[in-house]
Amino acid sequence: MNPAGGGLPAPLRLAAVLAIAFAGLCGTRGAWEGFALARFSELRAAPLPVRPGPDPVLAEQLWSAHLAALEQMREPRMVVLFALALVCSLTFVASVRFLRPAGLAREHVRRILVWALVVAAVLRTIDGAQAAAVARRAAEGLRHAPRIPSGIGGVTAEQLRGVAPAALMAEAILTTVFVAGAFIVLSQYFRSPRVRAWVQQADAVAR
């Protein structure tokens, strides 16, 4: 990587673009879910967020159990989600400024970006753990829900009632590993001696 070449090297530019994408998507989701929890009464009164499908009773039970589980950890979850949205906003801005410094020293931006990515990874991990806990509590709530009438549809619904919370837990764990892992990998890349050396040389050339 040669700073005298003009622009950012392709790998460094790609890393900054990926940081923008992950931070933007993760931050938007965190803010949206946080504001939804802040208006929990409206969330409870709202219709099902998805189509009920062939078993509306099952869909209603799943949604009610999910809301009951969310209500039990509403405040700590709001804190984590809003903190995640804030850190992702900082990561987003730092990534944009790394691409286009606008007179700022890239080394200062790089340091902010490294730590913002680490904090985002930690908060996203906590967020994922909370989501998995919500799914587990929802599963416990479903066990006490009235059984769906027997029959072909009922048998299928009862089977799905046992599988759905586990699927939600698996989704929460997998997405957490993917997103938090991406934040950590990007942080380590921007922390690497090669990137640090390139940024310091680029700042020296820009003076």
LUMBA-391573 format. One record per atom (N, C-alpha, C): residue number from 1; x, y, z; chain; atom name. Coordinates in steps of 0.02 Angstrom, whole numbers. Each point is the difference from the previous one (the first is absolute). Last residue first. Example, Ala and Ser with C-alpha at 12.3 -4.5 7.8 and 13.67 -1.06 7.14 Angstrom:
BEGIN
ATOM resi      x      y      z chain name
ATOM    2    642   -112    354     A    N
ATOM    2     42     59      3     A   CA
ATOM    2    -39     55     37     A    C
ATOM    1     15   -286     -4     A    N
ATOM    1    -45     59      0     A   CA
ATOM    1     45     60      0     A    C
***
This chain:
BEGIN
ATOM resi      x      y      z chain name
ATOM  207      4    828    237     A    N
ATOM  207     18     63     35     A   CA
ATOM  207     33     49    -47     A    C
ATOM  206    -65   -227    -59     A    N
ATOM  206    -53     49     -6     A   CA
ATOM  206     17     66     33     A    C
ATOM  205    143   -193     12     A    N
ATOM  205     -1     25    -69     A   CA
ATOM  205    -50     56     -7     A    C
ATOM  204     10   -113    206     A    N
ATOM  204     62     38    -10     A   CA
ATOM  204      2     31    -70     A    C
ATOM  203   -177   -144     53     A    N
ATOM  203     -8     63     36     A   CA
ATOM  203     62     44     -9     A    C
ATOM  202      8   -217    -89     A    N
ATOM  202    -48     41    -38     A   CA
ATOM  202    -11     68     34     A    C
ATOM  201    133   -160    111     A    N
ATOM  201     35     26    -60     A   CA
ATOM  201    -46     45    -41     A    C
ATOM  200    -94   -110    184     A    N
ATOM  200     49     49     24     A   CA
ATOM  200     38     30    -58     A    C
ATOM  199   -150   -174    -48     A    N
ATOM  199    -36     60     21     A   CA
ATOM  199     49     54     23     A    C
ATOM  198     85   -214    -55     A    N
ATOM  198    -24     35    -60     A   CA
ATOM  198    -33     66     19     A    C
ATOM  197     71   -141    174     A    N
ATOM  197     57     30    -35     A   CA
ATOM  197    -23     38    -61     A    C
ATOM  196   -162   -121    119     A    N
ATOM  196     24     57     40     A   CA
ATOM  196     58     35    -35     A    C
ATOM  195    -83   -198    -94     A    N
ATOM  195    -47     55    -10     A   CA
ATOM  195     24     61     38     A    C
ATOM  194    126   -193     31     A    N
ATOM  194      4     21    -70     A   CA
ATOM  194    -46     59    -14     A    C
ATOM  193      2   -108    215     A    N
ATOM  193     58     44    -12     A   CA
ATOM  193      4     25    -72     A    C
ATOM  192   -242    -60    110     A    N
ATOM  192     60    -36    -23     A   CA
ATOM  192     58     49    -14     A    C
ATOM  191   -238     46     65     A    N
ATOM  191     52      3     51     A   CA
ATOM  191     67    -28    -24     A    C
ATOM  190   -198     -7   -133     A    N
ATOM  190     20     70      6     A   CA
ATOM  190     53     10     54     A    C
ATOM  189    -84   -218    -28     A    N
ATOM  189     31     21    -62     A   CA
ATOM  189     24     73      4     A    C
ATOM  188   -122    -93    179     A    N
ATOM  188     68    -27     -2     A   CA
ATOM  188     36     21    -64     A    C
ATOM  187   -227     58     21     A    N
ATOM  187     41     36     49     A   CA
ATOM  187     72    -24     -1     A    C
ATOM  186   -154   -114   -134     A    N
ATOM  186     14     67    -27     A   CA
ATOM  186     43     40     48     A    C
ATOM  185    -75   -209     74     A    N
ATOM  185     47     -9    -55     A   CA
ATOM  185     19     67    -30     A    C
ATOM  184   -168     -1    165     A    N
ATOM  184     65    -16     28     A   CA
ATOM  184     53     -7    -54     A    C
ATOM  183   -225     34    -65     A    N
ATOM  183     26     59     33     A   CA
ATOM  183     71    -12     28     A    C
ATOM  182   -115   -183    -93     A    N
ATOM  182     21     47    -52     A   CA
ATOM  182     29     63     31     A    C
ATOM  181    -94   -159    145     A    N
ATOM  181     64    -24    -28     A   CA
ATOM  181     25     46    -54     A    C
ATOM  180   -212     43     89     A    N
ATOM  180     52     17     49     A   CA
ATOM  180     69    -23    -24     A    C
ATOM  179   -181    -60   -138     A    N
ATOM  179      8     73      3     A   CA
ATOM  179     54     20     49     A    C
ATOM  178    -51   -234    -23     A    N
ATOM  178     19     29    -65     A   CA
ATOM  178     15     74      6     A    C
ATOM  177    -81   -119    189     A    N
ATOM  177     68    -22    -17     A   CA
ATOM  177     24     33    -64     A    C
ATOM  176   -222     39     63     A    N
ATOM  176     47     33     46     A   CA
ATOM  176     71    -19    -16     A    C
ATOM  175   -173   -105   -118     A    N
ATOM  175      8     69    -22     A   CA
ATOM  175     48     38     46     A    C
ATOM  174    -52   -222     60     A    N
ATOM  174     37      2    -63     A   CA
ATOM  174     11     71    -24     A    C
ATOM  173   -132    -37    195     A    N
ATOM  173     70    -18     12     A   CA
ATOM  173     41      7    -64     A    C
ATOM  172   -234     36    -10     A    N
ATOM  172     32     52     40     A   CA
ATOM  172     74    -14      9     A    C
ATOM  171   -132   -163   -108     A    N
ATOM  171      9     59    -42     A   CA
ATOM  171     36     56     37     A    C
ATOM  170    -59   -194    119     A    N
ATOM  170     54    -14    -47     A   CA
ATOM  170     14     60    -45     A    C
ATOM  169   -183     14    146     A    N
ATOM  169     63      1     37     A   CA
ATOM  169     59    -12    -46     A    C
ATOM  168   -214    -20    -92     A    N
ATOM  168     14     70     15     A   CA
ATOM  168     66      6     39     A    C
ATOM  167    -80   -215    -44     A    N
ATOM  167     23     31    -62     A   CA
ATOM  167     17     73     11     A    C
ATOM  166    -94   -119    177     A    N
ATOM  166     68    -23    -12     A   CA
ATOM  166     29     31    -63     A    C
ATOM  165   -227     43     51     A    N
ATOM  165     46     36     44     A   CA
ATOM  165     72    -22     -9     A    C
ATOM  164   -165   -116   -135     A    N
ATOM  164      8     72    -15     A   CA
ATOM  164     46     37     48     A    C
ATOM  163    -73   -237     20     A    N
ATOM  163     59     13    -41     A   CA
ATOM  163     14     75     -7     A    C
ATOM  162   -191    -92    119     A    N
ATOM  162     61    -22     33     A   CA
ATOM  162     63     19    -37     A    C
ATOM  161   -211     48    -91     A    N
ATOM  161      5     38     63     A   CA
ATOM  161     62    -20     39     A    C
ATOM  160    -61   -116   -198     A    N
ATOM  160     31     64    -14     A   CA
ATOM  160      9     42     64     A    C
ATOM  159   -114   -204     17     A    N
ATOM  159     70    -12    -17     A   CA
ATOM  159     37     65    -13     A    C
ATOM  158   -230     11     35     A    N
ATOM  158     34    -17     62     A   CA
ATOM  158     74    -15    -12     A    C
ATOM  157   -136     42   -187     A    N
ATOM  157      8     61     40     A   CA
ATOM  157     37    -15     64     A    C
ATOM  156    -59   -180   -140     A    N
ATOM  156     52     40    -31     A   CA
ATOM  156     14     62     42     A    C
ATOM  155   -178   -133     66     A    N
ATOM  155     63    -35     11     A   CA
ATOM  155     58     40    -28     A    C
ATOM  154   -216     82    -40     A    N
ATOM  154     20      7     69     A   CA
ATOM  154     66    -34     15     A    C
ATOM  153   -103    -19   -215     A    N
ATOM  153     29     66     11     A   CA
ATOM  153     24      8     71     A    C
ATOM  152   -103   -202    -47     A    N
ATOM  152     59      7    -44     A   CA
ATOM  152     33     67     12     A    C
ATOM  151   -129    -74    209     A    N
ATOM  151    -17     -8    -71     A   CA
ATOM  151     63      9    -41     A    C
ATOM  150    -85    102    257     A    N
ATOM  150     33    -54    -35     A   CA
ATOM  150    -27     -7    -71     A    C
ATOM  149     13    236    143     A    N
ATOM  149    -43    -59    -12     A   CA
ATOM  149     36    -52    -43     A    C
ATOM  148    149    155    153     A    N
ATOM  148    -38     11    -61     A   CA
ATOM  148    -41    -63    -14     A    C
ATOM  147     75     82    250     A    N
ATOM  147     19    -42    -56     A   CA
ATOM  147    -45     15    -60     A    C
ATOM  146     64    185    189     A    N
ATOM  146    -48    -53    -15     A   CA
ATOM  146     22    -39    -61     A    C
ATOM  145    194    111    144     A    N
ATOM  145    -55     23    -42     A   CA
ATOM  145    -49    -57    -13     A    C
ATOM  144    214    -11    118     A    N
ATOM  144    -59     10     42     A   CA
ATOM  144    -60     26    -40     A    C
ATOM  143    213    -39   -102     A    N
ATOM  143    -17    -63     33     A   CA
ATOM  143    -63      5     42     A    C
ATOM  142     98    190   -107     A    N
ATOM  142    -41    -41    -45     A   CA
ATOM  142    -20    -66     33     A    C
ATOM  141    149    149    110     A    N
ATOM  141    -68     25      1     A   CA
ATOM  141    -46    -42    -43     A    C
ATOM  140    230    -47      0     A    N
ATOM  140    -29    -19     65     A   CA
ATOM  140    -73     23      5     A    C
ATOM  139    122     66   -189     A    N
ATOM  139    -12    -72     -2     A   CA
ATOM  139    -31    -24     65     A    C
ATOM  138     70    222    -11     A    N
ATOM  138    -61     -9    -40     A   CA
ATOM  138    -17    -74     -5     A    C
ATOM  137    199     58    103     A    N
ATOM  137    -57     14     44     A   CA
ATOM  137    -66     -7    -38     A    C
ATOM  136    198    -28   -123     A    N
ATOM  136     -5    -53     49     A   CA
ATOM  136    -60     11     47     A    C
ATOM  135     52    167   -160     A    N
ATOM  135    -25    -60    -33     A   CA
ATOM  135     -9    -57     50     A    C
ATOM  134    101    196     79     A    N
ATOM  134    -70     13    -15     A   CA
ATOM  134    -31    -61    -33     A    C
ATOM  133    229     -6     36     A    N
ATOM  133    -36     -7     63     A   CA
ATOM  133    -75     12     -9     A    C
ATOM  132    143     36   -182     A    N
ATOM  132     -4    -71     13     A   CA
ATOM  132    -39    -13     65     A    C
ATOM  131     46    222    -55     A    N
ATOM  131    -48    -27    -48     A   CA
ATOM  131     -9    -75     11     A    C
ATOM  130    165    110    126     A    N
ATOM  130    -67     19     23     A   CA
ATOM  130    -54    -29    -47     A    C
ATOM  129    224    -30    -61     A    N
ATOM  129    -15    -41     59     A   CA
ATOM  129    -69     17     27     A    C
ATOM  128     80    129   -180     A    N
ATOM  128    -16    -68    -21     A   CA
ATOM  128    -17    -45     59     A    C
ATOM  127     74    219     48     A    N
ATOM  127    -65      2    -34     A   CA
ATOM  127    -22    -70    -22     A    C
ATOM  126    215     24     85     A    N
ATOM  126    -49      6     54     A   CA
ATOM  126    -70      0    -29     A    C
ATOM  125    172      6   -156     A    N
ATOM  125      0    -65     34     A   CA
ATOM  125    -51     -1     58     A    C
ATOM  124     39    202   -112     A    N
ATOM  124    -39    -46    -43     A   CA
ATOM  124     -2    -70     29     A    C
ATOM  123    132    161    109     A    N
ATOM  123    -71     15      8     A   CA
ATOM  123    -44    -45    -43     A    C
ATOM  122    234    -20    -22     A    N
ATOM  122    -20    -19     68     A   CA
ATOM  122    -75     11      9     A    C
ATOM  121     96     72   -202     A    N
ATOM  121      0    -73      3     A   CA
ATOM  121    -24    -24     69     A    C
ATOM  120     31    230    -33     A    N
ATOM  120    -58    -23    -37     A   CA
ATOM  120     -6    -76      3     A    C
ATOM  119    191     99     91     A    N
ATOM  119    -58     12     44     A   CA
ATOM  119    -64    -24    -35     A    C
ATOM  118    197    -11   -127     A    N
ATOM  118      4    -46     56     A   CA
ATOM  118    -61      7     46     A    C
ATOM  117     24    152   -179     A    N
ATOM  117    -17    -66    -24     A   CA
ATOM  117      2    -52     56     A    C
ATOM  116     70    219     48     A    N
ATOM  116    -72     -1    -12     A   CA
ATOM  116    -23    -69    -25     A    C
ATOM  115    231     41     28     A    N
ATOM  115    -34    -11     64     A   CA
ATOM  115    -76      0     -8     A    C
ATOM  114    132     38   -195     A    N
ATOM  114     20    -64     31     A   CA
ATOM  114    -40    -12     64     A    C
ATOM  113    -25    208   -110     A    N
ATOM  113    -33    -54    -35     A   CA
ATOM  113     15    -68     32     A    C
ATOM  112    112    195     76     A    N
ATOM  112    -71      1     20     A   CA
ATOM  112    -37    -60    -30     A    C
ATOM  111    221     30    -67     A    N
ATOM  111     -3    -20     70     A   CA
ATOM  111    -72     -2     25     A    C
ATOM  110     40     80   -219     A    N
ATOM  110     12    -72      5     A   CA
ATOM  110     -6    -24     72     A    C
ATOM  109    -11    231    -46     A    N
ATOM  109    -62    -34    -20     A   CA
ATOM  109      8    -76      7     A    C
ATOM  108    189    131     36     A    N
ATOM  108    -49     12     54     A   CA
ATOM  108    -65    -36    -15     A    C
ATOM  107    163     -7   -166     A    N
ATOM  107     22    -39     58     A   CA
ATOM  107    -48      8     59     A    C
ATOM  106    -23    126   -204     A    N
ATOM  106    -29    -67     -2     A   CA
ATOM  106     21    -42     60     A    C
ATOM  105    -32    269     -8     A    N
ATOM  105     54    -49     -3     A   CA
ATOM  105    -30    -70      2     A    C
ATOM  104   -138    212   -104     A    N
ATOM  104     17    -34     63     A   CA
ATOM  104     59    -48    -11     A    C
ATOM  103   -109    128   -178     A    N
ATOM  103     48     38     40     A   CA
ATOM  103     19    -32     65     A    C
ATOM  102   -156   -108   -148     A    N
ATOM  102    -21     70      2     A   CA
ATOM  102     44     41     46     A    C
ATOM  101    -12   -252    -63     A    N
ATOM  101     20     32     63     A   CA
ATOM  101    -24     73      7     A    C
ATOM  100    -83   -226   -126     A    N
ATOM  100      7     70    -21     A   CA
ATOM  100     16     42     62     A    C
ATOM   99     -3   -234     27     A    N
ATOM   99      0      2    -73     A   CA
ATOM   99     12     71    -26     A    C
ATOM   98    -21    -28    228     A    N
ATOM   98     60    -35    -20     A   CA
ATOM   98      6     -1    -76     A    C
ATOM   97   -194     87     98     A    N
ATOM   97     56     48      5     A   CA
ATOM   97     66    -34    -17     A    C
ATOM   96   -192   -134      7     A    N
ATOM   96     -7     48    -54     A   CA
ATOM   96     58     49      0     A    C
ATOM   95    -10   -150    177     A    N
ATOM   95     16    -36    -62     A   CA
ATOM   95     -5     47    -60     A    C
ATOM   94    -64     81    212     A    N
ATOM   94     73     -9     -3     A   CA
ATOM   94     20    -35    -65     A    C
ATOM   93   -230     25     44     A    N
ATOM   93     31     65    -14     A   CA
ATOM   93     75     -7     -7     A    C
ATOM   92   -119   -193     64     A    N
ATOM   92    -20     21    -68     A   CA
ATOM   92     36     65    -19     A    C
ATOM   91     23    -79    221     A    N
ATOM   91     37    -42    -48     A   CA
ATOM   91    -14     21    -71     A    C
ATOM   90   -126    104    167     A    N
ATOM   90     70     22      4     A   CA
ATOM   90     43    -39    -49     A    C
ATOM   89   -220    -70     23     A    N
ATOM   89      2     65    -33     A   CA
ATOM   89     70     29     -1     A    C
ATOM   88    -37   -198    118     A    N
ATOM   88      0    -13    -72     A   CA
ATOM   88     -1     65    -39     A    C
ATOM   87    -19     13    232     A    N
ATOM   87     68    -21    -19     A   CA
ATOM   87      4    -14    -74     A    C
ATOM   86   -212     54     86     A    N
ATOM   86     45     57      7     A   CA
ATOM   86     71    -18    -22     A    C
ATOM   85   -165   -169      7     A    N
ATOM   85    -15     47    -54     A   CA
ATOM   85     48     59      2     A    C
ATOM   84     12   -155    175     A    N
ATOM   84     25    -29    -62     A   CA
ATOM   84    -12     47    -59     A    C
ATOM   83    -90     60    207     A    N
ATOM   83     73      6      2     A   CA
ATOM   83     31    -28    -64     A    C
ATOM   82   -230    -25     26     A    N
ATOM   82     17     70    -13     A   CA
ATOM   82     75     12      3     A    C
ATOM   81    -78   -217     52     A    N
ATOM   81    -16     16    -70     A   CA
ATOM   81     18     72    -17     A    C
ATOM   80     26    -79    225     A    N
ATOM   80     48    -31    -45     A   CA
ATOM   80    -13     21    -72     A    C
ATOM   79   -153     74    163     A    N
ATOM   79     66     30     11     A   CA
ATOM   79     51    -28    -49     A    C
ATOM   78   -215    -95      0     A    N
ATOM   78     -1     67    -29     A   CA
ATOM   78     69     33      8     A    C
ATOM   77    -33   -206    106     A    N
ATOM   77      5     -9    -73     A   CA
ATOM   77      0     68    -36     A    C
ATOM   76    -34     -8    236     A    N
ATOM   76     70    -15    -19     A   CA
ATOM   76      9     -9    -75     A    C
ATOM   75   -226     39     72     A    N
ATOM   75     45     56     14     A   CA
ATOM   75     73    -16    -17     A    C
ATOM   74   -170   -172    -30     A    N
ATOM   74     -9     58    -43     A   CA
ATOM   74     52     54     13     A    C
ATOM   73    -51   -241     75     A    N
ATOM   73     66     31     -3     A   CA
ATOM   73     -1     63    -43     A    C
ATOM   72   -201   -124     46     A    N
ATOM   72     40    -16     59     A   CA
ATOM   72     69     31      0     A    C
ATOM   71   -153     14   -186     A    N
ATOM   71    -19     45     54     A   CA
ATOM   71     42    -13     63     A    C
ATOM   70     21   -142   -191     A    N
ATOM   70     32     66    -10     A   CA
ATOM   70    -15     46     59     A    C
ATOM   69   -106   -209     -5     A    N
ATOM   69     72     -8     14     A   CA
ATOM   69     36     67     -8     A    C
ATOM   68   -227     -8    -57     A    N
ATOM   68      7    -10     72     A   CA
ATOM   68     73     -7     20     A    C
ATOM   67    -52     14   -230     A    N
ATOM   67    -10     64     34     A   CA
ATOM   67      8     -6     75     A    C
ATOM   66     11   -198   -127     A    N
ATOM   66     57     43    -15     A   CA
ATOM   66     -7     67     35     A    C
ATOM   65   -179   -151     12     A    N
ATOM   65     56    -23     41     A   CA
ATOM   65     62     43    -11     A    C
ATOM   64   -187     45   -135     A    N
ATOM   64    -14     17     70     A   CA
ATOM   64     56    -22     46     A    C
ATOM   63     13    -60   -228     A    N
ATOM   63      9     72      8     A   CA
ATOM   63    -13     21     72     A    C
ATOM   62    -37   -227    -57     A    N
ATOM   62     71     17     -6     A   CA
ATOM   62     12     74     12     A    C
ATOM   61   -222    -76     -7     A    N
ATOM   61     34    -23     60     A   CA
ATOM   61     74     17     -1     A    C
ATOM   60   -129     48   -191     A    N
ATOM   60    -20     44     55     A   CA
ATOM   60     36    -21     65     A    C
ATOM   59     29   -135   -190     A    N
ATOM   59     33     64    -10     A   CA
ATOM   59    -16     48     57     A    C
ATOM   58   -111   -208     -1     A    N
ATOM   58     71     -8     15     A   CA
ATOM   58     37     67     -7     A    C
ATOM   57   -223     -4    -66     A    N
ATOM   57      4     -9     72     A   CA
ATOM   57     73     -6     22     A    C
ATOM   56    -53      8   -232     A    N
ATOM   56     -2     66     33     A   CA
ATOM   56      4     -5     76     A    C
ATOM   55     71   -156   -210     A    N
ATOM   55    -19    -11     70     A   CA
ATOM   55      0     67     37     A    C
ATOM   54     58    -16   -234     A    N
ATOM   54    -54    -50      5     A   CA
ATOM   54    -24    -11     71     A    C
ATOM   53    111    238    -48     A    N
ATOM   53     11    -64    -33     A   CA
ATOM   53    -57    -48     12     A    C
ATOM   52     51    242     74     A    N
ATOM   52    -10    -57     45     A   CA
ATOM   52     11    -68    -32     A    C
ATOM   51    130    234    -66     A    N
ATOM   51    -63    -33    -16     A   CA
ATOM   51     -8    -63     42     A    C
ATOM   50    145    196    104     A    N
ATOM   50      4    -45    -58     A   CA
ATOM   50    -68    -30    -13     A    C
ATOM   49     31    151    180     A    N
ATOM   49     46     29    -49     A   CA
ATOM   49      9    -42    -63     A    C
ATOM   48   -225     26    163     A    N
ATOM   48     58    -44    -10     A   CA
ATOM   48     46     29    -54     A    C
ATOM   47   -144    185    114     A    N
ATOM   47    -15    -67    -27     A   CA
ATOM   47     63    -40     -8     A    C
ATOM   46    -15    188    194     A    N
ATOM   46      7     -5    -73     A   CA
ATOM   46    -19    -70    -23     A    C
ATOM   45     14     77    232     A    N
ATOM   45    -65      8    -32     A   CA
ATOM   45      3     -9    -76     A    C
ATOM   44    198    -12    135     A    N
ATOM   44    -46    -53     23     A   CA
ATOM   44    -68      4    -36     A    C
ATOM   43    162    167    -41     A    N
ATOM   43     23    -63    -28     A   CA
ATOM   43    -47    -57     19     A    C
ATOM   42    -35    212     93     A    N
ATOM   42    -20      0    -71     A   CA
ATOM   42     20    -66    -32     A    C
ATOM   41     68     34    219     A    N
ATOM   41    -72     -7     -1     A   CA
ATOM   41    -27     -1    -72     A    C
ATOM   40    231     39     41     A    N
ATOM   40    -19    -70      7     A   CA
ATOM   40    -75     -9     -2     A    C
ATOM   39    184    177    -57     A    N
ATOM   39    -72      5     -8     A   CA
ATOM   39    -31    -70      4     A    C
ATOM   38    228     15     26     A    N
ATOM   38    -18     60     37     A   CA
ATOM   38    -75     12     -5     A    C
ATOM   37     98   -174   -125     A    N
ATOM   37     -8    -18     70     A   CA
ATOM   37    -19     60     43     A    C
ATOM   36     45     38   -227     A    N
ATOM   36    -60    -43      5     A   CA
ATOM   36    -12    -21     72     A    C
ATOM   35    194    120    -51     A    N
ATOM   35    -58     44      0     A   CA
ATOM   35    -65    -41      4     A    C
ATOM   34    201   -122    -16     A    N
ATOM   34     -1     38     62     A   CA
ATOM   34    -61     46      4     A    C
ATOM   33     41   -121   -199     A    N
ATOM   33    -25    -44     53     A   CA
ATOM   33     -3     37     67     A    C
ATOM   32     91    118   -183     A    N
ATOM   32    -70    -17    -14     A   CA
ATOM   32    -29    -43     56     A    C
ATOM   31    230     55      8     A    N
ATOM   31    -42     58     14     A   CA
ATOM   31    -74    -16    -10     A    C
ATOM   30    157   -168    -56     A    N
ATOM   30      0     13     72     A   CA
ATOM   30    -45     58     19     A    C
ATOM   29     33    -49   -231     A    N
ATOM   29    -40    -51     33     A   CA
ATOM   29     -5     12     75     A    C
ATOM   28    142    139   -123     A    N
ATOM   28    -70     14    -17     A   CA
ATOM   28    -47    -50     34     A    C
ATOM   27    233    -33     22     A    N
ATOM   27    -23     58     37     A   CA
ATOM   27    -73     17    -13     A    C
ATOM   26    104   -175   -123     A    N
ATOM   26     -6    -19     71     A   CA
ATOM   26    -27     58     42     A    C
ATOM   25     46     39   -231     A    N
ATOM   25    -55    -48      9     A   CA
ATOM   25    -12    -17     73     A    C
ATOM   24    182    144    -52     A    N
ATOM   24    -63     30    -20     A   CA
ATOM   24    -59    -47     12     A    C
ATOM   23    221    -78     37     A    N
ATOM   23    -20     48     51     A   CA
ATOM   23    -67     31    -17     A    C
ATOM   22     94   -149   -157     A    N
ATOM   22    -19    -35     61     A   CA
ATOM   22    -24     48     54     A    C
ATOM   21     79     96   -204     A    N
ATOM   21    -59    -42    -11     A   CA
ATOM   21    -23    -34     65     A    C
ATOM   20    201    127      2     A    N
ATOM   20    -58     43    -10     A   CA
ATOM   20    -64    -41     -6     A    C
ATOM   19    202   -117      8     A    N
ATOM   19    -15     29     66     A   CA
ATOM   19    -60     47     -4     A    C
ATOM   18     81    -89   -201     A    N
ATOM   18    -33    -52     40     A   CA
ATOM   18    -18     26     70     A    C
ATOM   17    126    141   -138     A    N
ATOM   17    -69     -6    -27     A   CA
ATOM   17    -39    -53     39     A    C
ATOM   16    228     27     51     A    N
ATOM   16    -38     58     22     A   CA
ATOM   16    -72     -3    -24     A    C
ATOM   15    147   -168    -73     A    N
ATOM   15    -11     -6     72     A   CA
ATOM   15    -41     58     26     A    C
ATOM   14     70      6   -225     A    N
ATOM   14    -52    -51     10     A   CA
ATOM   14    -16     -7     74     A    C
ATOM   13    178    140    -57     A    N
ATOM   13    -63     31    -20     A   CA
ATOM   13    -58    -50     11     A    C
ATOM   12    215    -79     35     A    N
ATOM   12    -17     48     52     A   CA
ATOM   12    -66     34    -15     A    C
ATOM   11     92   -149   -161     A    N
ATOM   11    -22    -36     60     A   CA
ATOM   11    -22     48     56     A    C
ATOM   10     85    100   -205     A    N
ATOM   10    -65    -35     -7     A   CA
ATOM   10    -20    -38     63     A    C
ATOM    9    155    218     24     A    N
ATOM    9      7    -66    -31     A   CA
ATOM    9    -67    -36      0     A    C
ATOM    8      1    268     -2     A    N
ATOM    8      6    -57     45     A   CA
ATOM    8     13    -64    -39     A    C
ATOM    7     80    217   -126     A    N
ATOM    7    -58    -17     40     A   CA
ATOM    7     14    -58     47     A    C
ATOM    6    197    106   -112     A    N
ATOM    6    -59     41     -9     A   CA
ATOM    6    -57    -18     47     A    C
ATOM    5    240    -79    -16     A    N
ATOM    5    -37    -21    -59     A   CA
ATOM    5    -64     38    -11     A    C
ATOM    4    163      8    186     A    N
ATOM    4     13     48    -53     A   CA
ATOM    4    -41    -15    -63     A    C
ATOM    3      2   -142    196     A    N
ATOM    3    -40     60      9     A   CA
ATOM    3      9     51    -56     A    C
ATOM    2     24   -273     -5     A    N
ATOM    2     41     59     -8     A   CA
ATOM    2    -42     62      7     A    C
ATOM    1      7   -283     52     A    N
ATOM    1    -42     59      0     A   CA
ATOM    1     44     62      0     A    C
***
